[in-house]
Amino acid sequence: MIKSEFSNKLTEQAFKNFENIKESLKGLFEIMQLAVDNEEGQDFYYNMGIDNISGLYENFLELMFNDYGARQVMKALRNSEVDLAIPLNDPLSKKSENENEEETIY
């Protein structure tokens, strides 16, 4: 029965994570709608953002349905074979090539 309780908790957590992801994507979409201006350039960036949010959700769903592939990704994550870092407009992570070269020289 311990295994059953453990499995139930994992399943509940997975559904909670899934719902949180959906809510986050909906929130991003709503933010983009608020940020839309009637200028032509803004429409272009808005559409690009919507395409990216839609693509993210579609790929997430495909990964969830690909049980074997998802297990392989999880295995790679556990073995630190996949880089989880996603630089999202972090000014500290944007160094010029010259700065990187100087670091390796010294």
Phi and psi restraints in degrees (range 20) as a CNS / XPLOR table:
assign (resid 1 and name C) (resid 2 and name N)
       (resid 2 and name CA) (resid 2 and name C) 1.0 -61.6 20.0 2
assign (resid 2 and name N) (resid 2 and name CA)
       (resid 2 and name C) (resid 3 and name N) 1.0 -43.1 20.0 2
assign (resid 2 and name C) (resid 3 and name N)
       (resid 3 and name CA) (resid 3 and name C) 1.0 -61.3 20.0 2
assign (resid 3 and name N) (resid 3 and name CA)
       (resid 3 and name C) (resid 4 and name N) 1.0 -38.9 20.0 2
assign (resid 3 and name C) (resid 4 and name N)
       (resid 4 and name CA) (resid 4 and name C) 1.0 -63.9 20.0 2
assign (resid 4 and name N) (resid 4 and name CA)
       (resid 4 and name C) (resid 5 and name N) 1.0 -44.4 20.0 2
assign (resid 4 and name C) (resid 5 and name N)
       (resid 5 and name CA) (resid 5 and name C) 1.0 -63.8 20.0 2
assign (resid 5 and name N) (resid 5 and name CA)
       (resid 5 and name C) (resid 6 and name N) 1.0 -41.8 20.0 2
assign (resid 5 and name C) (resid 6 and name N)
       (resid 6 and name CA) (resid 6 and name C) 1.0 -61.9 20.0 2
assign (resid 6 and name N) (resid 6 and name CA)
       (resid 6 and name C) (resid 7 and name N) 1.0 -45.3 20.0 2
assign (resid 6 and name C) (resid 7 and name N)
       (resid 7 and name CA) (resid 7 and name C) 1.0 -63.6 20.0 2
assign (resid 7 and name N) (resid 7 and name CA)
       (resid 7 and name C) (resid 8 and name N) 1.0 -41.3 20.0 2
assign (resid 7 and name C) (resid 8 and name N)
       (resid 8 and name CA) (resid 8 and name C) 1.0 -62.8 20.0 2
assign (resid 8 and name N) (resid 8 and name CA)
       (resid 8 and name C) (resid 9 and name N) 1.0 -42.2 20.0 2
assign (resid 8 and name C) (resid 9 and name N)
       (resid 9 and name CA) (resid 9 and name C) 1.0 -64.6 20.0 2
assign (resid 9 and name N) (resid 9 and name CA)
       (resid 9 and name C) (resid 10 and name N) 1.0 -40.8 20.0 2
assign (resid 9 and name C) (resid 10 and name N)
       (resid 10 and name CA) (resid 10 and name C) 1.0 -64.6 20.0 2
assign (resid 10 and name N) (resid 10 and name CA)
       (resid 10 and name C) (resid 11 and name N) 1.0 -40.6 20.0 2
assign (resid 10 and name C) (resid 11 and name N)
       (resid 11 and name CA) (resid 11 and name C) 1.0 -65.3 20.0 2
assign (resid 11 and name N) (resid 11 and name CA)
       (resid 11 and name C) (resid 12 and name N) 1.0 -44.1 20.0 2
assign (resid 11 and name C) (resid 12 and name N)
       (resid 12 and name CA) (resid 12 and name C) 1.0 -61.2 20.0 2
assign (resid 12 and name N) (resid 12 and name CA)
       (resid 12 and name C) (resid 13 and name N) 1.0 -42.7 20.0 2
assign (resid 12 and name C) (resid 13 and name N)
       (resid 13 and name CA) (resid 13 and name C) 1.0 -64.1 20.0 2
assign (resid 13 and name N) (resid 13 and name CA)
       (resid 13 and name C) (resid 14 and name N) 1.0 -40.0 20.0 2
assign (resid 13 and name C) (resid 14 and name N)
       (resid 14 and name CA) (resid 14 and name C) 1.0 -62.2 20.0 2
assign (resid 14 and name N) (resid 14 and name CA)
       (resid 14 and name C) (resid 15 and name N) 1.0 -43.7 20.0 2
assign (resid 14 and name C) (resid 15 and name N)
       (resid 15 and name CA) (resid 15 and name C) 1.0 -65.5 20.0 2
assign (resid 15 and name N) (resid 15 and name CA)
       (resid 15 and name C) (resid 16 and name N) 1.0 -38.8 20.0 2
assign (resid 15 and name C) (resid 16 and name N)
       (resid 16 and name CA) (resid 16 and name C) 1.0 -62.9 20.0 2
assign (resid 16 and name N) (resid 16 and name CA)
       (resid 16 and name C) (resid 17 and name N) 1.0 -44.7 20.0 2
assign (resid 16 and name C) (resid 17 and name N)
       (resid 17 and name CA) (resid 17 and name C) 1.0 -60.7 20.0 2
assign (resid 17 and name N) (resid 17 and name CA)
       (resid 17 and name C) (resid 18 and name N) 1.0 -43.3 20.0 2
assign (resid 17 and name C) (resid 18 and name N)
       (resid 18 and name CA) (resid 18 and name C) 1.0 -60.3 20.0 2
assign (resid 18 and name N) (resid 18 and name CA)
       (resid 18 and name C) (resid 19 and name N) 1.0 -46.5 20.0 2
assign (resid 18 and name C) (resid 19 and name N)
       (resid 19 and name CA) (resid 19 and name C) 1.0 -64.4 20.0 2
assign (resid 19 and name N) (resid 19 and name CA)
       (resid 19 and name C) (resid 20 and name N) 1.0 -38.0 20.0 2
assign (resid 19 and name C) (resid 20 and name N)
       (resid 20 and name CA) (resid 20 and name C) 1.0 -64.0 20.0 2
assign (resid 20 and name N) (resid 20 and name CA)
       (resid 20 and name C) (resid 21 and name N) 1.0 -39.7 20.0 2
assign (resid 20 and name C) (resid 21 and name N)
       (resid 21 and name CA) (resid 21 and name C) 1.0 -63.4 20.0 2
assign (resid 21 and name N) (resid 21 and name CA)
       (resid 21 and name C) (resid 22 and name N) 1.0 -44.9 20.0 2
assign (resid 21 and name C) (resid 22 and name N)
       (resid 22 and name CA) (resid 22 and name C) 1.0 -60.6 20.0 2
assign (resid 22 and name N) (resid 22 and name CA)
       (resid 22 and name C) (resid 23 and name N) 1.0 -43.9 20.0 2
assign (resid 22 and name C) (resid 23 and name N)
       (resid 23 and name CA) (resid 23 and name C) 1.0 -65.0 20.0 2
assign (resid 23 and name N) (resid 23 and name CA)
       (resid 23 and name C) (resid 24 and name N) 1.0 -38.4 20.0 2
assign (resid 23 and name C) (resid 24 and name N)
       (resid 24 and name CA) (resid 24 and name C) 1.0 -64.3 20.0 2
assign (resid 24 and name N) (resid 24 and name CA)
       (resid 24 and name C) (resid 25 and name N) 1.0 -43.1 20.0 2
assign (resid 24 and name C) (resid 25 and name N)
       (resid 25 and name CA) (resid 25 and name C) 1.0 -65.4 20.0 2
assign (resid 25 and name N) (resid 25 and name CA)
       (resid 25 and name C) (resid 26 and name N) 1.0 -40.4 20.0 2
assign (resid 25 and name C) (resid 26 and name N)
       (resid 26 and name CA) (resid 26 and name C) 1.0 -62.1 20.0 2
assign (resid 26 and name N) (resid 26 and name CA)
       (resid 26 and name C) (resid 27 and name N) 1.0 -41.7 20.0 2
assign (resid 26 and name C) (resid 27 and name N)
       (resid 27 and name CA) (resid 27 and name C) 1.0 -62.2 20.0 2
assign (resid 27 and name N) (resid 27 and name CA)
       (resid 27 and name C) (resid 28 and name N) 1.0 -43.0 20.0 2
assign (resid 27 and name C) (resid 28 and name N)
       (resid 28 and name CA) (resid 28 and name C) 1.0 -61.1 20.0 2
assign (resid 28 and name N) (resid 28 and name CA)
       (resid 28 and name C) (resid 29 and name N) 1.0 -41.8 20.0 2
assign (resid 28 and name C) (resid 29 and name N)
       (resid 29 and name CA) (resid 29 and name C) 1.0 -62.0 20.0 2
assign (resid 29 and name N) (resid 29 and name CA)
       (resid 29 and name C) (resid 30 and name N) 1.0 -44.1 20.0 2
assign (resid 29 and name C) (resid 30 and name N)
       (resid 30 and name CA) (resid 30 and name C) 1.0 -64.3 20.0 2
assign (resid 30 and name N) (resid 30 and name CA)
       (resid 30 and name C) (resid 31 and name N) 1.0 -40.3 20.0 2
assign (resid 30 and name C) (resid 31 and name N)
       (resid 31 and name CA) (resid 31 and name C) 1.0 -61.8 20.0 2
assign (resid 31 and name N) (resid 31 and name CA)
       (resid 31 and name C) (resid 32 and name N) 1.0 -42.2 20.0 2
assign (resid 31 and name C) (resid 32 and name N)
       (resid 32 and name CA) (resid 32 and name C) 1.0 -63.9 20.0 2
assign (resid 32 and name N) (resid 32 and name CA)
       (resid 32 and name C) (resid 33 and name N) 1.0 -38.7 20.0 2
assign (resid 32 and name C) (resid 33 and name N)
       (resid 33 and name CA) (resid 33 and name C) 1.0 -63.8 20.0 2
assign (resid 33 and name N) (resid 33 and name CA)
       (resid 33 and name C) (resid 34 and name N) 1.0 -38.7 20.0 2
assign (resid 33 and name C) (resid 34 and name N)
       (resid 34 and name CA) (resid 34 and name C) 1.0 -67.4 20.0 2
assign (resid 34 and name N) (resid 34 and name CA)
       (resid 34 and name C) (resid 35 and name N) 1.0 -33.0 20.0 2
assign (resid 34 and name C) (resid 35 and name N)
       (resid 35 and name CA) (resid 35 and name C) 1.0 -82.6 20.0 2
assign (resid 35 and name N) (resid 35 and name CA)
       (resid 35 and name C) (resid 36 and name N) 1.0 -8.2 20.0 2
assign (resid 35 and name C) (resid 36 and name N)
       (resid 36 and name CA) (resid 36 and name C) 1.0 -68.4 20.0 2
assign (resid 36 and name N) (resid 36 and name CA)
       (resid 36 and name C) (resid 37 and name N) 1.0 132.1 20.0 2
assign (resid 36 and name C) (resid 37 and name N)
       (resid 37 and name CA) (resid 37 and name C) 1.0 -113.8 20.0 2
assign (resid 37 and name N) (resid 37 and name CA)
       (resid 37 and name C) (resid 38 and name N) 1.0 161.7 20.0 2
assign (resid 37 and name C) (resid 38 and name N)
       (resid 38 and name CA) (resid 38 and name C) 1.0 -78.6 20.0 2
assign (resid 38 and name N) (resid 38 and name CA)
       (resid 38 and name C) (resid 39 and name N) 1.0 1.0 20.0 2
assign (resid 38 and name C) (resid 39 and name N)
       (resid 39 and name CA) (resid 39 and name C) 1.0 -71.6 20.0 2
assign (resid 39 and name N) (resid 39 and name CA)
       (resid 39 and name C) (resid 40 and name N) 1.0 147.8 20.0 2
assign (resid 39 and name C) (resid 40 and name N)
       (resid 40 and name CA) (resid 40 and name C) 1.0 -60.6 20.0 2
assign (resid 40 and name N) (resid 40 and name CA)
       (resid 40 and name C) (resid 41 and name N) 1.0 -42.3 20.0 2
assign (resid 40 and name C) (resid 41 and name N)
       (resid 41 and name CA) (resid 41 and name C) 1.0 -63.7 20.0 2
assign (resid 41 and name N) (resid 41 and name CA)
       (resid 41 and name C) (resid 42 and name N) 1.0 -36.7 20.0 2
assign (resid 41 and name C) (resid 42 and name N)
       (resid 42 and name CA) (resid 42 and name C) 1.0 -64.9 20.0 2
assign (resid 42 and name N) (resid 42 and name CA)
       (resid 42 and name C) (resid 43 and name N) 1.0 -38.3 20.0 2
assign (resid 42 and name C) (resid 43 and name N)
       (resid 43 and name CA) (resid 43 and name C) 1.0 -60.7 20.0 2
assign (resid 43 and name N) (resid 43 and name CA)
       (resid 43 and name C) (resid 44 and name N) 1.0 -38.1 20.0 2
assign (resid 43 and name C) (resid 44 and name N)
       (resid 44 and name CA) (resid 44 and name C) 1.0 -61.7 20.0 2
assign (resid 44 and name N) (resid 44 and name CA)
       (resid 44 and name C) (resid 45 and name N) 1.0 -48.8 20.0 2
assign (resid 44 and name C) (resid 45 and name N)
       (resid 45 and name CA) (resid 45 and name C) 1.0 -68.2 20.0 2
assign (resid 45 and name N) (resid 45 and name CA)
       (resid 45 and name C) (resid 46 and name N) 1.0 -35.7 20.0 2
assign (resid 45 and name C) (resid 46 and name N)
       (resid 46 and name CA) (resid 46 and name C) 1.0 -60.7 20.0 2
assign (resid 46 and name N) (resid 46 and name CA)
       (resid 46 and name C) (resid 47 and name N) 1.0 -48.5 20.0 2
assign (resid 46 and name C) (resid 47 and name N)
       (resid 47 and name CA) (resid 47 and name C) 1.0 -63.7 20.0 2
assign (resid 47 and name N) (resid 47 and name CA)
       (resid 47 and name C) (resid 48 and name N) 1.0 -37.5 20.0 2
assign (resid 47 and name C) (resid 48 and name N)
       (resid 48 and name CA) (resid 48 and name C) 1.0 -64.3 20.0 2
assign (resid 48 and name N) (resid 48 and name CA)
       (resid 48 and name C) (resid 49 and name N) 1.0 -41.4 20.0 2
assign (resid 48 and name C) (resid 49 and name N)
       (resid 49 and name CA) (resid 49 and name C) 1.0 -63.5 20.0 2
assign (resid 49 and name N) (resid 49 and name CA)
       (resid 49 and name C) (resid 50 and name N) 1.0 -43.8 20.0 2
assign (resid 49 and name C) (resid 50 and name N)
       (resid 50 and name CA) (resid 50 and name C) 1.0 -62.2 20.0 2
assign (resid 50 and name N) (resid 50 and name CA)
       (resid 50 and name C) (resid 51 and name N) 1.0 -42.8 20.0 2
assign (resid 50 and name C) (resid 51 and name N)
       (resid 51 and name CA) (resid 51 and name C) 1.0 -59.4 20.0 2
assign (resid 51 and name N) (resid 51 and name CA)
       (resid 51 and name C) (resid 52 and name N) 1.0 -41.0 20.0 2
assign (resid 51 and name C) (resid 52 and name N)
       (resid 52 and name CA) (resid 52 and name C) 1.0 -68.4 20.0 2
assign (resid 52 and name N) (resid 52 and name CA)
       (resid 52 and name C) (resid 53 and name N) 1.0 -41.7 20.0 2
assign (resid 52 and name C) (resid 53 and name N)
       (resid 53 and name CA) (resid 53 and name C) 1.0 -63.8 20.0 2
assign (resid 53 and name N) (resid 53 and name CA)
       (resid 53 and name C) (resid 54 and name N) 1.0 -44.0 20.0 2
assign (resid 53 and name C) (resid 54 and name N)
       (resid 54 and name CA) (resid 54 and name C) 1.0 -62.9 20.0 2
assign (resid 54 and name N) (resid 54 and name CA)
       (resid 54 and name C) (resid 55 and name N) 1.0 -43.0 20.0 2
assign (resid 54 and name C) (resid 55 and name N)
       (resid 55 and name CA) (resid 55 and name C) 1.0 -63.3 20.0 2
assign (resid 55 and name N) (resid 55 and name CA)
       (resid 55 and name C) (resid 56 and name N) 1.0 -40.0 20.0 2
assign (resid 55 and name C) (resid 56 and name N)
       (resid 56 and name CA) (resid 56 and name C) 1.0 -60.8 20.0 2
assign (resid 56 and name N) (resid 56 and name CA)
       (resid 56 and name C) (resid 57 and name N) 1.0 -47.6 20.0 2
assign (resid 56 and name C) (resid 57 and name N)
       (resid 57 and name CA) (resid 57 and name C) 1.0 -65.6 20.0 2
assign (resid 57 and name N) (resid 57 and name CA)
       (resid 57 and name C) (resid 58 and name N) 1.0 -43.5 20.0 2
assign (resid 57 and name C) (resid 58 and name N)
       (resid 58 and name CA) (resid 58 and name C) 1.0 -62.6 20.0 2
assign (resid 58 and name N) (resid 58 and name CA)
       (resid 58 and name C) (resid 59 and name N) 1.0 -43.0 20.0 2
assign (resid 58 and name C) (resid 59 and name N)
       (resid 59 and name CA) (resid 59 and name C) 1.0 -68.1 20.0 2
assign (resid 59 and name N) (resid 59 and name CA)
       (resid 59 and name C) (resid 60 and name N) 1.0 -37.1 20.0 2
assign (resid 59 and name C) (resid 60 and name N)
       (resid 60 and name CA) (resid 60 and name C) 1.0 -61.1 20.0 2
assign (resid 60 and name N) (resid 60 and name CA)
       (resid 60 and name C) (resid 61 and name N) 1.0 -46.0 20.0 2
assign (resid 60 and name C) (resid 61 and name N)
       (resid 61 and name CA) (resid 61 and name C) 1.0 -63.9 20.0 2
assign (resid 61 and name N) (resid 61 and name CA)
       (resid 61 and name C) (resid 62 and name N) 1.0 -42.1 20.0 2
assign (resid 61 and name C) (resid 62 and name N)
       (resid 62 and name CA) (resid 62 and name C) 1.0 -61.5 20.0 2
assign (resid 62 and name N) (resid 62 and name CA)
       (resid 62 and name C) (resid 63 and name N) 1.0 -41.1 20.0 2
assign (resid 62 and name C) (resid 63 and name N)
       (resid 63 and name CA) (resid 63 and name C) 1.0 -62.8 20.0 2
assign (resid 63 and name N) (resid 63 and name CA)
       (resid 63 and name C) (resid 64 and name N) 1.0 -41.6 20.0 2
assign (resid 63 and name C) (resid 64 and name N)
       (resid 64 and name CA) (resid 64 and name C) 1.0 -64.3 20.0 2
assign (resid 64 and name N) (resid 64 and name CA)
       (resid 64 and name C) (resid 65 and name N) 1.0 -34.0 20.0 2
assign (resid 64 and name C) (resid 65 and name N)
       (resid 65 and name CA) (resid 65 and name C) 1.0 -80.6 20.0 2
assign (resid 65 and name N) (resid 65 and name CA)
       (resid 65 and name C) (resid 66 and name N) 1.0 -16.4 20.0 2
assign (resid 65 and name C) (resid 66 and name N)
       (resid 66 and name CA) (resid 66 and name C) 1.0 -93.6 20.0 2
assign (resid 66 and name N) (resid 66 and name CA)
       (resid 66 and name C) (resid 67 and name N) 1.0 80.4 20.0 2
assign (resid 66 and name C) (resid 67 and name N)
       (resid 67 and name CA) (resid 67 and name C) 1.0 -58.2 20.0 2
assign (resid 67 and name N) (resid 67 and name CA)
       (resid 67 and name C) (resid 68 and name N) 1.0 -48.4 20.0 2
assign (resid 67 and name C) (resid 68 and name N)
       (resid 68 and name CA) (resid 68 and name C) 1.0 -64.3 20.0 2
assign (resid 68 and name N) (resid 68 and name CA)
       (resid 68 and name C) (resid 69 and name N) 1.0 -46.2 20.0 2
assign (resid 68 and name C) (resid 69 and name N)
       (resid 69 and name CA) (resid 69 and name C) 1.0 -63.1 20.0 2
assign (resid 69 and name N) (resid 69 and name CA)
       (resid 69 and name C) (resid 70 and name N) 1.0 -40.7 20.0 2
assign (resid 69 and name C) (resid 70 and name N)
       (resid 70 and name CA) (resid 70 and name C) 1.0 -63.0 20.0 2
assign (resid 70 and name N) (resid 70 and name CA)
       (resid 70 and name C) (resid 71 and name N) 1.0 -38.3 20.0 2
assign (resid 70 and name C) (resid 71 and name N)
       (resid 71 and name CA) (resid 71 and name C) 1.0 -65.1 20.0 2
assign (resid 71 and name N) (resid 71 and name CA)
       (resid 71 and name C) (resid 72 and name N) 1.0 -37.7 20.0 2
assign (resid 71 and name C) (resid 72 and name N)
       (resid 72 and name CA) (resid 72 and name C) 1.0 -68.2 20.0 2
assign (resid 72 and name N) (resid 72 and name CA)
       (resid 72 and name C) (resid 73 and name N) 1.0 -37.8 20.0 2
assign (resid 72 and name C) (resid 73 and name N)
       (resid 73 and name CA) (resid 73 and name C) 1.0 -64.3 20.0 2
assign (resid 73 and name N) (resid 73 and name CA)
       (resid 73 and name C) (resid 74 and name N) 1.0 -44.8 20.0 2
assign (resid 73 and name C) (resid 74 and name N)
       (resid 74 and name CA) (resid 74 and name C) 1.0 -61.7 20.0 2
assign (resid 74 and name N) (resid 74 and name CA)
       (resid 74 and name C) (resid 75 and name N) 1.0 -40.1 20.0 2
assign (resid 74 and name C) (resid 75 and name N)
       (resid 75 and name CA) (resid 75 and name C) 1.0 -61.7 20.0 2
assign (resid 75 and name N) (resid 75 and name CA)
       (resid 75 and name C) (resid 76 and name N) 1.0 -44.2 20.0 2
assign (resid 75 and name C) (resid 76 and name N)
       (resid 76 and name CA) (resid 76 and name C) 1.0 -64.7 20.0 2
assign (resid 76 and name N) (resid 76 and name CA)
       (resid 76 and name C) (resid 77 and name N) 1.0 -37.3 20.0 2
assign (resid 76 and name C) (resid 77 and name N)
       (resid 77 and name CA) (resid 77 and name C) 1.0 -64.3 20.0 2
assign (resid 77 and name N) (resid 77 and name CA)
       (resid 77 and name C) (resid 78 and name N) 1.0 -44.7 20.0 2
assign (resid 77 and name C) (resid 78 and name N)
       (resid 78 and name CA) (resid 78 and name C) 1.0 -63.9 20.0 2
assign (resid 78 and name N) (resid 78 and name CA)
       (resid 78 and name C) (resid 79 and name N) 1.0 -33.1 20.0 2
assign (resid 78 and name C) (resid 79 and name N)
       (resid 79 and name CA) (resid 79 and name C) 1.0 -89.3 20.0 2
assign (resid 79 and name N) (resid 79 and name CA)
       (resid 79 and name C) (resid 80 and name N) 1.0 9.1 20.0 2
assign (resid 79 and name C) (resid 80 and name N)
       (resid 80 and name CA) (resid 80 and name C) 1.0 57.0 20.0 2
assign (resid 80 and name N) (resid 80 and name CA)
       (resid 80 and name C) (resid 81 and name N) 1.0 35.8 20.0 2
assign (resid 80 and name C) (resid 81 and name N)
       (resid 81 and name CA) (resid 81 and name C) 1.0 -90.4 20.0 2
assign (resid 81 and name N) (resid 81 and name CA)
       (resid 81 and name C) (resid 82 and name N) 1.0 -11.8 20.0 2
assign (resid 81 and name C) (resid 82 and name N)
       (resid 82 and name CA) (resid 82 and name C) 1.0 -120.5 20.0 2
assign (resid 82 and name N) (resid 82 and name CA)
       (resid 82 and name C) (resid 83 and name N) 1.0 132.5 20.0 2
assign (resid 82 and name C) (resid 83 and name N)
       (resid 83 and name CA) (resid 83 and name C) 1.0 -80.7 20.0 2
assign (resid 83 and name N) (resid 83 and name CA)
       (resid 83 and name C) (resid 84 and name N) 1.0 120.7 20.0 2
assign (resid 83 and name C) (resid 84 and name N)
       (resid 84 and name CA) (resid 84 and name C) 1.0 -87.9 20.0 2
assign (resid 84 and name N) (resid 84 and name CA)
       (resid 84 and name C) (resid 85 and name N) 1.0 -13.0 20.0 2
assign (resid 84 and name C) (resid 85 and name N)
       (resid 85 and name CA) (resid 85 and name C) 1.0 -69.6 20.0 2
assign (resid 85 and name N) (resid 85 and name CA)
       (resid 85 and name C) (resid 86 and name N) 1.0 130.6 20.0 2
assign (resid 85 and name C) (resid 86 and name N)
       (resid 86 and name CA) (resid 86 and name C) 1.0 -125.7 20.0 2
assign (resid 86 and name N) (resid 86 and name CA)
       (resid 86 and name C) (resid 87 and name N) 1.0 105.8 20.0 2
assign (resid 86 and name C) (resid 87 and name N)
       (resid 87 and name CA) (resid 87 and name C) 1.0 -70.2 20.0 2
assign (resid 87 and name N) (resid 87 and name CA)
       (resid 87 and name C) (resid 88 and name N) 1.0 111.6 20.0 2
assign (resid 87 and name C) (resid 88 and name N)
       (resid 88 and name CA) (resid 88 and name C) 1.0 -110.3 20.0 2
assign (resid 88 and name N) (resid 88 and name CA)
       (resid 88 and name C) (resid 89 and name N) 1.0 81.7 20.0 2
assign (resid 88 and name C) (resid 89 and name N)
       (resid 89 and name CA) (resid 89 and name C) 1.0 59.4 20.0 2
assign (resid 89 and name N) (resid 89 and name CA)
       (resid 89 and name C) (resid 90 and name N) 1.0 41.4 20.0 2
assign (resid 89 and name C) (resid 90 and name N)
       (resid 90 and name CA) (resid 90 and name C) 1.0 -92.0 20.0 2
assign (resid 90 and name N) (resid 90 and name CA)
       (resid 90 and name C) (resid 91 and name N) 1.0 108.8 20.0 2
assign (resid 90 and name C) (resid 91 and name N)
       (resid 91 and name CA) (resid 91 and name C) 1.0 -63.3 20.0 2
assign (resid 91 and name N) (resid 91 and name CA)
       (resid 91 and name C) (resid 92 and name N) 1.0 -25.3 20.0 2
assign (resid 91 and name C) (resid 92 and name N)
       (resid 92 and name CA) (resid 92 and name C) 1.0 -72.7 20.0 2
assign (resid 92 and name N) (resid 92 and name CA)
       (resid 92 and name C) (resid 93 and name N) 1.0 -24.7 20.0 2
assign (resid 92 and name C) (resid 93 and name N)
       (resid 93 and name CA) (resid 93 and name C) 1.0 -87.9 20.0 2
assign (resid 93 and name N) (resid 93 and name CA)
       (resid 93 and name C) (resid 94 and name N) 1.0 -6.5 20.0 2
assign (resid 93 and name C) (resid 94 and name N)
       (resid 94 and name CA) (resid 94 and name C) 1.0 -96.6 20.0 2
assign (resid 94 and name N) (resid 94 and name CA)
       (resid 94 and name C) (resid 95 and name N) 1.0 90.9 20.0 2
assign (resid 94 and name C) (resid 95 and name N)
       (resid 95 and name CA) (resid 95 and name C) 1.0 -107.7 20.0 2
assign (resid 95 and name N) (resid 95 and name CA)
       (resid 95 and name C) (resid 96 and name N) 1.0 146.3 20.0 2
assign (resid 95 and name C) (resid 96 and name N)
       (resid 96 and name CA) (resid 96 and name C) 1.0 -72.5 20.0 2
assign (resid 96 and name N) (resid 96 and name CA)
       (resid 96 and name C) (resid 97 and name N) 1.0 162.7 20.0 2
assign (resid 96 and name C) (resid 97 and name N)
       (resid 97 and name CA) (resid 97 and name C) 1.0 -62.2 20.0 2
assign (resid 97 and name N) (resid 97 and name CA)
       (resid 97 and name C) (resid 98 and name N) 1.0 -34.6 20.0 2
assign (resid 97 and name C) (resid 98 and name N)
       (resid 98 and name CA) (resid 98 and name C) 1.0 -63.4 20.0 2
assign (resid 98 and name N) (resid 98 and name CA)
       (resid 98 and name C) (resid 99 and name N) 1.0 -40.3 20.0 2
assign (resid 98 and name C) (resid 99 and name N)
       (resid 99 and name CA) (resid 99 and name C) 1.0 -64.5 20.0 2
assign (resid 99 and name N) (resid 99 and name CA)
       (resid 99 and name C) (resid 100 and name N) 1.0 -40.1 20.0 2
assign (resid 99 and name C) (resid 100 and name N)
       (resid 100 and name CA) (resid 100 and name C) 1.0 -65.7 20.0 2
assign (resid 100 and name N) (resid 100 and name CA)
       (resid 100 and name C) (resid 101 and name N) 1.0 -39.5 20.0 2
assign (resid 100 and name C) (resid 101 and name N)
       (resid 101 and name CA) (resid 101 and name C) 1.0 -64.7 20.0 2
assign (resid 101 and name N) (resid 101 and name CA)
       (resid 101 and name C) (resid 102 and name N) 1.0 -40.6 20.0 2
assign (resid 101 and name C) (resid 102 and name N)
       (resid 102 and name CA) (resid 102 and name C) 1.0 -63.3 20.0 2
assign (resid 102 and name N) (resid 102 and name CA)
       (resid 102 and name C) (resid 103 and name N) 1.0 -38.7 20.0 2
assign (resid 102 and name C) (resid 103 and name N)
       (resid 103 and name CA) (resid 103 and name C) 1.0 -63.3 20.0 2
assign (resid 103 and name N) (resid 103 and name CA)
       (resid 103 and name C) (resid 104 and name N) 1.0 -38.9 20.0 2
assign (resid 103 and name C) (resid 104 and name N)
       (resid 104 and name CA) (resid 104 and name C) 1.0 -76.0 20.0 2
assign (resid 104 and name N) (resid 104 and name CA)
       (resid 104 and name C) (resid 105 and name N) 1.0 -26.7 20.0 2
assign (resid 104 and name C) (resid 105 and name N)
       (resid 105 and name CA) (resid 105 and name C) 1.0 -71.4 20.0 2
assign (resid 105 and name N) (resid 105 and name CA)
       (resid 105 and name C) (resid 106 and name N) 1.0 -43.9 20.0 2
